[in-house]
Amino acid sequence: MIEYNESFIQLQGNQKLSYISYGDTNSNTVMFLHGFGSSASSIHPDTKLLDKYNIRFFAINRPGYGDSDVVMKYSMEDFADSINEFLIAKGIKKTSIIGWSAGGLYSQVFTDKYSEKVTSLNLVSSAIPLNSNETNRILPSNWKMIKNMNRYIPLMTKYYFKSLSKKMTKDLHSTIQESIKQMVEEDKRVANDPILQQAIIKGAVESYRNSGIGVYYDALALCKKMNDKKSPIFNGKINIWQGGKDTIWTPDTSNFLREKYSNSTYSFVDNEGHLLYLSHWDEILKKSIS
């Protein structure tokens, strides 16, 4: 199996943005935005699927994840600008975007701001705005807790992620196994696959590389109120994927997205959880470029 290439570019202000890539000679460009507490390396390891669909692939690490420099108090709009700078540096005029979990919200922000550069928007187990009156009622409890902690006791949030980073450094195996035990059965099935588990573990390790500070500032960015200016009309395709057993971002949250994007297609997979993007990677790739 051919491995992904790991690299980085220097953005304006000498900020380092790390990413992984594959398929320089392939013609269909797809970009992946990772989840919260994960990284660009959490993607499906089988690059043959990318060649199967002639995909030139990029996955970008947010600030503080992987080898990307830590950036204090950035916004999702700021990261959208970083993605745009990355596309310009790579000579990419248009790309399909796959956003998983929190990466789905970043994907929406980028598409709102740079709609002319997006061929298709693919939201898989996607987050929805955290700081919004429209979504407060349907936010999952874990995300309500993170939002409230960031608002009222942010130092406690910072301490929590720092402690988790130390725990992973001290005993990675036990920490990962403890995390898997807390998953729904459908996600346990995916996470216990030896090949896929390596990608999940690498993604987790890279997310907490900087003593958890990258995850902390990511949480702050996710909890900021989004720009509510009227966005340009997006004429590309929108595909929404939802696992019926997902407790991280639930069917209620994907229904919110269906109402927001009334012209979207909806793929509901009853017997899948939050790790749907790994178990259905082939279909997601195919739909992203079709």
C-alpha positions in Angstrom: 0.0 0.0 0.0 1.4 3.4 -1.0 1.6 5.8 1.9 0.5 9.4 2.0 3.1 12.2 1.8 3.5 14.5 4.8 4.5 18.1 4.2 3.8 21.7 5.2 3.7 25.2 3.7 4.5 28.6 5.2 1.6 30.9 5.3 1.7 34.7 5.6 3.2 35.7 8.9 5.6 32.6 8.7 2.9 30.3 10.1 3.5 26.6 9.4 0.5 24.7 8.0 1.0 20.9 7.9 -0.9 18.5 5.6 -0.8 15.1 4.0 -1.3 14.5 0.3 -1.6 11.8 -2.3 -2.0 11.5 -6.1 -0.3 14.5 -7.6 -1.1 13.2 -11.1 -4.7 12.5 -10.4 -7.3 15.1 -11.7 -10.1 15.1 -9.2 -9.1 17.3 -6.2 -10.6 16.4 -2.8 -9.7 18.1 0.5 -10.4 16.5 3.9 -10.9 18.5 7.1 -10.5 16.5 10.3 -12.5 16.2 13.5 -12.0 17.7 16.9 -9.3 15.9 18.9 -8.1 14.2 15.7 -5.8 15.2 12.9 -5.2 14.9 9.1 -3.7 11.5 9.7 -7.0 10.0 10.8 -8.1 9.3 7.3 -8.6 5.9 5.7 -5.1 4.4 5.0 -6.0 2.7 1.7 -4.7 5.0 -1.1 -5.9 2.6 -3.7 -9.4 4.0 -3.3 -8.0 7.5 -4.2 -6.5 6.1 -7.4 -9.8 4.2 -8.1 -11.5 7.6 -8.4 -8.6 9.5 -9.9 -8.4 11.7 -6.8 -5.7 14.2 -5.9 -6.1 14.3 -2.1 -5.2 16.7 0.6 -5.9 16.7 4.4 -5.0 19.8 6.3 -4.2 20.1 10.0 -5.7 23.0 11.9 -3.4 25.2 14.1 -1.7 23.2 16.9 -2.6 19.8 15.3 0.1 17.6 13.8 3.0 19.8 12.7 0.9 22.9 12.2 2.0 25.9 14.4 -0.2 26.8 17.3 -2.2 29.9 16.7 -3.9 31.7 19.7 -7.5 32.7 19.5 -8.2 32.2 15.8 -11.6 32.0 14.3 -13.1 29.5 11.8 -13.1 32.4 9.3 -9.4 32.8 9.9 -8.8 29.1 9.1 -10.9 29.5 6.0 -8.5 32.1 4.8 -5.6 29.7 5.6 -7.2 27.1 3.4 -7.7 29.6 0.6 -4.0 30.5 0.9 -3.1 26.8 0.7 -5.2 26.4 -2.4 -3.5 29.4 -4.1 -0.1 28.0 -3.2 -1.0 24.7 -4.8 -2.5 26.2 -7.9 -5.9 24.7 -7.1 -8.9 26.6 -8.4 -11.7 24.3 -7.3 -11.9 21.4 -4.9 -14.4 19.0 -3.3 -14.4 19.2 0.5 -15.1 16.3 2.9 -15.6 17.6 6.4 -15.9 15.1 9.2 -17.4 16.0 12.6 -16.0 19.4 13.6 -14.3 19.5 10.2 -17.8 19.7 8.8 -18.4 23.0 10.4 -15.1 24.4 9.2 -16.1 23.1 5.7 -19.3 25.0 5.9 -17.5 28.2 6.9 -15.0 27.9 4.1 -17.8 27.2 1.5 -19.8 30.2 2.8 -16.7 32.4 2.3 -15.2 30.9 -0.8 -18.1 29.3 -2.6 -16.5 29.8 -6.0 -13.7 27.4 -5.0 -15.9 24.5 -3.9 -17.1 21.8 -6.3 -19.0 19.8 -3.7 -19.5 20.1 0.0 -19.6 16.7 1.8 -20.7 16.8 5.5 -20.0 13.5 7.3 -21.3 13.2 10.9 -21.0 17.0 10.8 -20.9 19.6 13.5 -23.4 22.4 13.5 -22.9 26.0 14.9 -22.4 25.9 18.6 -23.1 29.5 19.4 -26.5 30.0 17.8 -30.0 30.3 19.2 -31.2 28.1 16.3 -29.1 25.1 17.4 -29.0 25.4 21.2 -32.0 23.1 21.6 -30.5 20.3 19.6 -26.8 20.5 20.6 -25.6 17.1 22.0 -24.8 17.3 25.8 -21.0 17.0 25.4 -20.9 20.0 23.1 -23.2 22.0 25.4 -20.8 21.3 28.2 -17.7 22.4 26.1 -19.5 25.5 25.0 -20.5 26.5 28.6 -17.0 25.7 29.9 -15.4 27.8 27.3 -17.7 30.6 28.1 -17.6 30.6 31.9 -14.4 28.6 32.9 -12.1 28.5 29.9 -9.0 27.8 32.1 -10.7 24.6 33.3 -11.1 23.6 29.6 -7.5 24.3 29.0 -6.4 22.2 32.0 -8.6 19.3 30.9 -7.1 19.0 27.5 -3.6 19.5 29.0 -4.3 16.6 31.4 -5.6 14.4 28.6 -2.4 15.1 26.7 -0.2 14.0 29.6 -2.3 10.9 30.1 -1.8 9.9 26.4 1.9 10.5 26.7 2.2 8.4 29.8 0.1 5.4 28.7 -1.2 5.7 25.1 -2.5 2.1 24.9 -4.7 2.3 28.0 -6.0 5.8 27.1 -7.0 4.6 23.7 -8.6 1.5 25.0 -10.5 3.5 27.6 -11.8 5.8 24.8 -12.9 2.8 22.7 -14.8 1.3 25.6 -16.9 4.5 25.8 -17.9 4.2 22.1 -21.2 2.9 20.8 -21.0 -0.7 19.5 -21.0 0.4 15.9 -17.9 2.6 16.4 -16.2 -0.1 18.5 -16.4 -2.3 15.5 -14.6 0.2 13.3 -12.1 1.3 16.0 -11.1 -2.3 16.7 -10.2 -3.0 13.0 -6.4 -3.3 13.3 -5.8 -1.2 10.1 -8.3 1.5 10.9 -7.3 1.7 14.5 -3.8 2.8 13.5 -5.2 5.8 11.7 -7.5 6.7 14.7 -4.6 6.4 17.1 -2.2 8.5 14.9 -4.9 11.1 14.6 -5.4 11.3 18.4 -1.7 11.4 19.1 -1.1 14.2 16.6 -4.0 16.3 18.0 -2.5 16.3 21.5 1.1 16.8 20.4 1.3 20.4 21.8 0.2 19.5 25.3 -3.4 19.8 24.2 -3.2 23.5 23.4 -4.2 23.0 19.8 -7.4 21.2 20.8 -8.1 24.0 23.3 -7.9 26.8 20.8 -9.8 24.7 18.3 -12.6 24.5 20.9 -12.5 28.2 21.3 -12.8 28.7 17.6 -15.7 26.3 17.3 -17.6 28.1 20.1 -17.2 31.6 18.6 -20.3 33.1 17.1 -20.1 32.6 13.3 -20.2 35.4 10.8 -23.9 35.8 10.1 -23.5 38.0 7.0 -25.4 36.7 4.0 -23.3 34.1 2.2 -22.9 33.8 -1.6 -25.2 31.3 -3.2 -23.5 27.9 -3.4 -24.3 26.1 -6.7 -22.3 23.0 -6.1 -23.5 19.7 -4.8 -24.1 19.1 -1.1 -24.0 15.6 0.4 -24.9 14.9 4.0 -24.0 11.6 5.7 -25.4 10.5 9.1 -25.0 7.4 11.2 -28.1 6.3 13.0 -26.2 5.4 16.2 -24.0 8.5 16.3 -24.1 10.1 19.7 -21.5 12.8 19.0 -23.4 14.5 16.3 -26.9 13.1 16.2 -29.6 12.7 13.6 -31.2 15.8 15.0 -28.1 17.8 14.1 -28.0 16.4 10.5 -31.7 17.3 10.1 -30.8 20.8 10.9 -28.2 20.7 8.1 -30.8 19.2 5.7 -33.1 22.2 6.4 -30.2 24.6 5.9 -29.1 23.0 2.7 -32.5 22.1 1.2 -30.9 21.0 -2.1 -28.7 18.4 -0.5 -28.7 14.7 -0.7 -29.0 12.7 2.5 -27.4 9.4 3.3 -28.7 7.9 6.5 -26.9 4.7 7.6 -28.8 3.2 10.5 -26.2 0.8 11.7 -23.2 3.2 11.8 -21.9 5.6 14.4 -19.6 8.6 14.4 -16.8 6.8 12.6 -19.0 6.4 9.5 -16.4 8.2 7.5 -14.0 5.3 7.8 -16.4 2.5 7.3 -18.0 4.2 4.2 -14.9 5.9 2.8 -15.3 4.4 -0.6 -18.9 5.6 -1.1 -18.1 9.0 0.4 -15.2 9.5 -2.0 -17.3 8.4 -5.0 -20.1 10.7 -4.1 -17.8 13.7 -3.5 -16.7 13.7 -7.1 -19.8 12.4 -8.9 
